[in-house]
Amino acid sequence: MSEIHKVLFAAGGTGGHVFPAIAVADAMKTVDPEVEIAFVGAAHGNESNWVQKAGYRFILLDLDFIKGASLGRKIKNIFALPGVARKAGKILDEEKPDLVIGAGGYVSGPLVAVASWRKIRTAILEQNAIPGLTNRILSRHVDKIYISFEHTIKLPEKKTIYMGNPVRAKAIPKENRVIEDAWKTSCMGTELGENPIHLLIFGGSQGAMKLNTDMPKALAKLSEEERKRIAVWHQAGKNKLEETEKSYKEQNITAKTTEFIDDMGAAYQWADLLVCRAGATSIAEIKAAGKASILVPFPFAAHNHQEKNADAMVEIGAALKVLNDDVAEKIPEILSNFLNHPEKIEEIAKAALADAKPNAATDIAKDCLGLNEQ
């Protein structure tokens, strides 16, 4: 029986940090239903909604951002760090966890650091091929580091374990599932033609304005016959739906648009091909779902880690890569090629599935719950 009775997860900012943490938490509850789990997060992102929807208690840790902020705001935030550390310490005093896991984002920094100073067991999840600043700093102090890419760089080797990026069970397609709201209308607004492609477009939990504006332009460049064979389901992102719908209307393209897709498993099952950012969580889900993808790395990601993530997929034949500024110009040619050679979609999908680690969440959960049994 595990000696870990209570776990605090610290994750914030984006779904790329929060969803893997939820996946591990769910796996922990499966492995040991008695373990108590809570999440610590900030007020800036959407983490409180995601965490509470998943059925976990959410504890607020007030924290402002440093990276990307103005000089004045950075100075203010740095001077506020001792107060944040005190708040983190208070949470630890009240919760008394046996294990604290940081899944990335600035909120994980102070909580994991203070837990480490207090000799509480700690671990971090690193989703990207190039670790973020917070995890690079924490890696020197935590007990274990779980990485998603085999060749993740700049982390202490002795405590680093390659297990893959945890994927939520709800993001994995189920066999023989009937999708009641499956989209069956082509880009032309007609019934789908022969040998169609179901195209799923999304920009991560926050959406991607470049995909929202340029994918309608790319689809409009296809011939009428090609557009009759493509159905589009597009996740626009928070507060971006209206502008995305406008982009499709301006190009006279018919698509199913939504702000956020709660049931990604259903969306992946519907899709034949994905166009999306190259965030680590998206890549892990693409692999687990066994789907072909055109990855469009976010060019302003820290240390350009999204392009490194995409390159790792391209290297094994599990995806194609298109740069941010080339979406409208290059994707039409790729789609035409796939329509003429559908077997290429299947080849890429098989390569993605072959590199999947669908048991990553369970493997990490079991290892975490045994941390203090060494």
BALUMTOR-451882 format. One record per residue (C-alpha): x, y, z. Coordinates in pm, whole numbers, padded with zeros to 5 digits, always signed. Layout:
residues N
XYZ
...
This chain:
residues 374
+00000+00000+00000
+00131+00342-00086
+00245+00573+00191
+00129+00868-00021
-00213+00965+00113
-00246+01323-00013
-00117+01482-00333
-00116+01845-00440
-00079+01926-00809
+00043+02270-00915
-00037+02353-01277
-00151+02663-01453
-00185+02888-01751
-00274+02654-02034
-00429+02316-02100
-00079+02195-02188
+00009+02212-01819
-00328+02133-01662
-00453+01840-01873
-00150+01613-01815
-00181+01681-01441
-00550+01588-01450
-00461+01271-01642
-00214+01166-01371
-00461+01259-01096
-00730+01043-01259
-00484+00755-01289
-00387+00792-00923
-00752+00765-00819
-00779+00449-01028
-00462+00299-00879
-00549+00405-00522
-00909+00530-00472
-00820+00638-00117
-00559+00895-00220
-00672+01256-00166
-00598+01500-00448
-00626+01876-00484
-00497+02128-00738
-00328+02462-00678
-00357+02723-00952
-00375+03094-01031
-00670+03308-01129
-00534+03414-01470
-00606+03107-01678
-00894+02866-01714
-00744+02603-01483
-01005+02638-01209
-01283+02545-01454
-01093+02249-01599
-00995+02118-01256
-01341+02149-01105
-01502+01991-01413
-01267+01697-01359
-01400+01665-01004
-01106+01798-00802
-01081+02071-00541
-00911+02390-00663
-00697+02605-00431
-00611+02955-00546
-00253+03083-00520
-00234+03451-00617
+00055+03494-00856
+00134+03730-01142
+00335+03650-01455
+00700+03746-01502
+00790+03626-01852
+00654+03855-02120
+00553+04125-01871
+00666+04488-01885
+00981+04586-01693
+00776+04762-01424
+00551+04462-01379
+00850+04224-01366
+01010+04432-01090
+00682+04440-00899
+00643+04063-00935
+00999+03990-00822
+00949+04194-00505
+00623+04006-00449
+00791+03664-00456
+00856+03640-00080
+00485+03700-00021
+00397+03432-00278
+00633+03189-00102
+00457+03262+00227
+00120+03193+00063
+00254+02867-00078
+00382+02775+00267
+00042+02847+00418
-00124+02615+00165
+00124+02341+00255
+00060+02400+00627
-00314+02367+00577
-00312+02077+00331
-00019+01873+00468
+00048+01681+00142
+00276+01378+00120
+00365+01465-00238
+00362+01784-00448
+00371+01757-00827
+00443+02053-01053
+00312+02027-01406
+00442+02359-01538
+00329+02719-01542
+00443+02984-01297
+00216+02866-01018
+00411+02540-00990
+00736+02722-00911
+00673+02856-00560
+00464+02562-00439
+00710+02293-00551
+01010+02497-00435
+00871+02555-00087
+00766+02190-00062
+01120+02084-00155
+01271+02316+00108
+01041+02154+00363
+01157+01805+00260
+00813+01711+00123
+00837+01466-00167
+00828+01649-00500
+00809+01565-00870
+00764+01760-01192
+00610+01678-01530
+00797+01820-01830
+00585+01808-02144
+00820+01963-02401
+01141+01866-02577
+01298+02184-02437
+01211+02237-02068
+01052+02562-01957
+01226+02804-01720
+01022+02700-01415
+01100+02331-01457
+01468+02396-01533
+01500+02572-01199
+01292+02317-01008
+01473+02019-01162
+01771+02079-00933
+01559+02039-00621
+01281+01784-00689
+01296+01408-00629
+01179+01296-00973
+01131+01438-01321
+00897+01276-01573
+00967+01367-01934
+00753+01333-02249
+01026+01324-02515
+01309+01073-02496
+01570+01334-02581
+01453+01616-02354
+01758+01828-02278
+01915+02011-01984
+01768+01808-01697
+01954+01602-01432
+01978+01250-01575
+01983+01052-01251
+01629+01151-01150
+01479+01189-01496
+01244+00919-01627
+01106+00899-01982
+00743+00788-01956
+00567+01002-02216
+00313+01279-02179
+00000+01179-01980
-00320+01187-02186
-00670+01227-02044
-00884+00919-02093
-01159+01140-02241
-00920+01247-02519
-00872+00892-02646
-01124+00770-02908
-01343+00476-02811
-01398+00190-03054
-01733+00166-03231
-01851+00489-03075
-02145+00668-03235
-02085+01043-03254
-02433+01192-03247
-02333+01541-03362
-02087+01422-03630
-02041+01690-03896
-02134+01565-04244
-02139+01888-04443
-01863+01976-04690
-01681+02307-04722
-01919+02380-05010
-02219+02348-04780
-02323+02028-04955
-02333+01663-04854
-01982+01519-04845
-01847+01375-05168
-01666+01045-05228
-01359+00954-05018
-01386+01262-04795
-01141+01400-04542
-01272+01497-04199
-01046+01788-04102
-01019+01888-03735
-00857+02228-03668
-00763+02358-03325
-00506+02584-03165
-00483+02437-02817
-00693+02541-02521
-00641+02912-02596
-00708+02887-02968
-00481+03028-03241
-00584+03337-03435
-00349+03250-03723
-00531+02921-03780
-00867+03092-03728
-00799+03347-04001
-00575+03157-04245
-00732+02811-04258
-01050+02950-04421
-00822+03121-04678
-00636+02793-04739
-00958+02598-04792
-01090+02865-05029
-00790+02804-05258
-00894+02444-05323
-01099+02359-05629
-01475+02325-05595
-01449+01947-05634
-01186+01929-05360
-01392+02140-05122
-01685+01902-05174
-01470+01626-05022
-01358+01807-04706
-01560+01855-04387
-01422+02096-04126
-01464+02102-03747
-01281+02402-03599
-01216+02482-03232
-01164+02858-03225
-01062+02910-02861
-01196+03130-02584
-01346+03460-02706
-01239+03384-03065
-01549+03216-03204
-01718+03521-03357
-01408+03629-03548
-01347+03273-03670
-01703+03241-03799
-01655+03572-03977
-01336+03441-04144
-01519+03138-04282
-01812+03348-04400
-01580+03590-04582
-01425+03297-04773
-01765+03137-04839
-01654+02819-04659
-01895+02607-04455
-01753+02465-04131
-01861+02352-03788
-01708+02604-03546
-01705+02599-03169
-01526+02788-02894
-01405+02477-02711
-01444+02101-02758
-01504+01926-02426
-01508+01576-02572
-01182+01563-02766
-01210+01185-02785
-01521+01223-03003
-01350+01490-03214
-01042+01274-03270
-01258+00976-03359
-01446+01185-03616
-01128+01325-03771
-00904+01183-04042
-00656+01470-04037
-00568+01743-03789
-00430+02092-03831
-00309+02223-03497
-00035+02381-03290
+00258+02166-03177
+00199+02183-02804
+00315+01877-02613
-00033+01782-02495
-00177+01802-02845
+00107+01584-02974
+00056+01325-02700
-00316+01311-02779
-00249+01286-03154
-00022+00988-03092
-00264+00817-02854
-00551+00872-03100
-00338+00751-03392
-00412+01049-03617
-00227+01218-03901
-00154+01585-03846
-00022+01903-04000
+00156+02079-03714
+00184+02459-03714
+00422+02553-03430
+00345+02868-03234
+00645+03085-03331
+00660+03275-03002
+00670+02972-02771
+00951+02987-02515
+01281+02866-02663
+01086+02781-02980
+00993+02453-02811
+00686+02395-03029
+00898+02376-03343
+01127+02129-03166
+00819+01923-03072
+00701+01929-03435
+01048+01837-03565
+01051+01531-03338
+00722+01417-03496
+00836+01487-03853
+01157+01293-03791
+00961+00970-03728
+00713+01031-04012
+00429+01098-03769
+00333+01449-03890
+00397+01726-04142
+00514+02070-04035
+00402+02405-04177
+00537+02732-04037
+00297+02992-03902
+00329+03236-04192
+00287+02963-04455
-00056+02828-04355
-00260+02992-04631
-00002+02917-04901
+00122+02565-04824
-00171+02382-04670
-00388+02384-04987
-00121+02185-05174
-00090+01939-04885
-00466+01887-04871
-00482+01833-05250
-00210+01573-05220
-00392+01391-04940
-00717+01391-05139
-00535+01229-05431
-00334+00992-05209
-00542+00906-04900
-00301+00623-04817
-00050+00888-04708
-00284+00996-04427
-00297+00636-04307
+00084+00603-04318
+00133+00913-04104
-00140+00805-03861
+00024+00464-03815
+00361+00627-03742
+00199+00850-03481
+00027+00558-03308
+00347+00354-03309
+00518+00625-03100
+00232+00665-02852
+00261+00601-02481
-00106+00559-02387
-00021+00426-02040
+00194+00726-01944
-00055+00860-01688
-00088+00522-01512
+00288+00459-01521
+00362+00800-01368
+00083+00760-01111
+00218+00424-00993
+00573+00555-00976
+00466+00867-00786
+00267+00673-00530
+00576+00465-00463
+00815+00759-00431
+00879+00727-00058
+00907+00347-00068
+01261+00355-00202
